[in-house]
Structure formats: structure tokens, C-alpha cells
């Protein structure tokens, strides 16, 4: 009696991957592990590829044609400094019930962005976005420490990195 041993899966549900799609490198999210169904028992995954203005498309890809996609810390800091933090803080200017939770994610081009959908998350704890953290697209000074703590706990920044992001965005009295 012989047994066929299968390798453990390289990716899990929710993982972000990158691969060649036509002439360009794209980023997509694993939505299903189909198992070793491919030719020569290649492991297949169902992935979701978001297209800029169109509905996302889902299709199967072999494991060996994809790599794990992980943005580097520099890309995250650049995103937050160049308007990302302001966009995130704009999601909670109302307060009240059901305050937004935000994670960092990737666009189809691999650019760091944010999402309020837990299923699209790549980085972050999903902490509630601080209420009324902005004044005229600058960090509201009385909320500066709250914003720094939010960046540390939500996105794993050090205190120095969080302060650097706040300084780049600027503060308002």
C-alpha cells in the first residue's frame, strides 16, 4: 500500500500573492485553497484580483506560479505620510455607533492602501479609527498622542515611526 504525501500549503486564505498577469506583475488575494487538483497534483488556489474600476475577478492559479506579497515598512510609512493617514482619519469624523475599523491592504498594482473590509486586510489589528483626529487635514493637536498610539497598535509602527508620520502630516491647534 503506497501513500501519496502532499506538501503543506504555501498560502492560507486571505494571504496576498503576486504573479505575472499578461505583461505585468499584479497583486491578488487567496480566497480558496482548492488542493492538489492540478496537473501532476499541483496545488491550486482560487484568487481574487481587483481591477481598478471593474468588479473583481476570481480564477485559479497554481501555487508554484505565485509568491507571497508583503509590503516593506518603507512603503507603509510613505503611504501614511503622503496622505494615507489623512484618508484613514477622514473615515471617522462623525463618531457615534459603528465607528470604522481600518486595515492596510494592497491595490492590484501592489500599492499600499486602506480598507474597512476585514476580508481585504493585509496589515493591522482593525482598531477603531480615532474620532475627530483631524482639523483642516492636519492632526488635531489634542489628539496627537491618541493618533500615535493608534499607529503603533494598529499598524505595528514604533513610536519614532509614528511620530515621524504625524510630523509629516502636520498638526493644527
ZAMARGU-4260 file (C-alpha; in steps of 0.2 Angstrom, whole numbers, plus 5000, padded with zeros to 4 digits):
<rodrens>
0) 5000/5000/5000 | 5008/5017/4995 | 5003/5033/5001 | 5005/5050/4992 | 5012/5063/5003
5) 5007/5081/4999 | 5017/5096/5004 | 5009/5108/5016 | 5000/5123/5008 | 5012/5138/5004
10) 4997/5150/5006 | 4982/5152/5018 | 4965/5160/5015 | 4967/5179/5015 | 4985/5179/5010
15) 4991/5192/4997 | 5001/5185/4982 | 5010/5192/4967 | 5011/5184/4950 | 5013/5188/4931
20) 4997/5193/4923 | 5000/5196/4905 | 5014/5208/4903 | 5013/5215/4921 | 5015/5209/4939
25) 4999/5210/4949 | 4994/5208/4967 | 4979/5197/4972 | 4971/5189/4987 | 4969/5170/4990
30) 4951/5166/4993 | 4951/5147/4992 | 4963/5133/4993 | 4957/5120/4980 | 4970/5107/4985
35) 4982/5097/4974 | 4969/5096/4959 | 4981/5102/4945 | 4992/5093/4933 | 5004/5082/4942
40) 4995/5086/4958 | 5000/5104/4958 | 4991/5114/4972 | 4978/5126/4965 | 4971/5142/4974
45) 4956/5152/4969 | 4962/5170/4970 | 4953/5187/4968 | 4960/5201/4958 | 4953/5218/4960
50) 4953/5228/4944 | 4953/5247/4945 | 4936/5252/4940 | 4928/5235/4937 | 4922/5221/4948
55) 4935/5209/4955 | 4938/5193/4945 | 4942/5177/4953 | 4951/5162/4945 | 4963/5148/4949
60) 4982/5149/4949 | 4995/5136/4953 | 5004/5138/4969 | 5021/5137/4960 | 5017/5152/4949
65) 5014/5164/4964 | 5024/5172/4978 | 5019/5179/4994 | 5016/5198/4993 | 5022/5208/5008
70) 5024/5227/5008 | 5040/5234/5016 | 5040/5246/5030 | 5046/5260/5019 | 5031/5258/5008
75) 5019/5258/5023 | 5027/5274/5030 | 5027/5283/5013 | 5009/5279/5011 | 5004/5286/5028
80) 5015/5301/5026 | 5009/5305/5009 | 4990/5306/5013 | 4986/5289/5018 | 4984/5293/5037
85) 4973/5308/5032 | 4962/5297/5022 | 4960/5285/5036 | 4956/5298/5049 | 4943/5305/5037
90) 4933/5289/5039 | 4929/5294/5057 | 4923/5312/5058 | 4906/5308/5064 | 4909/5296/5079
95) 4893/5288/5086 | 4889/5270/5083 | 4898/5258/5072 | 4914/5268/5071 | 4925/5262/5056
100) 4939/5250/5058 | 4953/5251/5046 | 4967/5239/5039 | 4981/5241/5027 | 4979/5232/5010
105) 4986/5232/4993 | 4980/5238/4976 | 4981/5227/4961 | 4997/5237/4957 | 5004/5232/4974
110) 5002/5250/4981 | 4998/5251/5000 | 4980/5257/5003 | 4967/5256/5017 | 4951/5246/5018
115) 4937/5245/5030 | 4933/5227/5025 | 4941/5214/5036 | 4941/5201/5022 | 4953/5213/5012
120) 4966/5216/5026 | 4984/5213/5025 | 4991/5223/5039 | 4983/5229/5055 | 4973/5225/5070
125) 4957/5233/5064 | 4957/5245/5078 | 4943/5259/5078 | 4949/5274/5069 | 4951/5288/5082
130) 4936/5300/5082 | 4939/5318/5077 | 4958/5316/5074 | 4959/5329/5060 | 4957/5348/5059
135) 4959/5355/5041 | 4968/5339/5035 | 4981/5340/5049 | 4982/5330/5065 | 4971/5339/5079
140) 4985/5343/5092 | 4974/5337/5107 | 4973/5320/5098 | 4991/5319/5093 | 4996/5305/5107
145) 4980/5296/5103 | 4985/5295/5084 | 5002/5290/5088 | 4996/5276/5099 | 4984/5271/5085
150) 4998/5270/5073 | 5008/5259/5085 | 4995/5247/5090 | 4986/5246/5073 | 5000/5245/5061
155) 5015/5240/5071 | 5025/5256/5070 | 5037/5260/5083 | 5034/5276/5092 | 5048/5285/5082
160) 5040/5280/5066 | 5023/5285/5072 | 5029/5302/5077 | 5038/5304/5060 | 5021/5301/5051
165) 5012/5313/5062 | 5026/5326/5059 | 5025/5323/5040 | 5006/5326/5041 | 5007/5341/5052
170) 4997/5347/5067 | 4984/5360/5069 | 4979/5368/5086
</rodrens>
